[in-house]
């Protein structure tokens, strides 16, 4: 299970996530939706170790992920990739997956 507990994260002095709590269970489909600028990509980047978590915890099957380098989260079997698709010039949404 992936769990975020009261996570704060952002870029420099700009705090994007404030007290985010979220859970996704193995074997279930979880969808994260929101308007542009709501923090969806920042949440994924925090999970992957690409954005510093300033407060709170990120757990994968009970093991802490926050503070790990991106290679540490990759070693857990998680990955973030861009969706391949249309060349319409629209931005492509990132996805996160877990193998194993």
Buried (B, 14 or more C-beta within 10 A) or exposed (E): EBBBBEBBBBEEEEBBBEEBEBEBEEEEEEEBEEEEEEBBBBBBBBBBBBBBBEBBBBBBEEEEBBEBEEEBBBEBEBEBEEEEEEEEEEEEEBEBEEEE
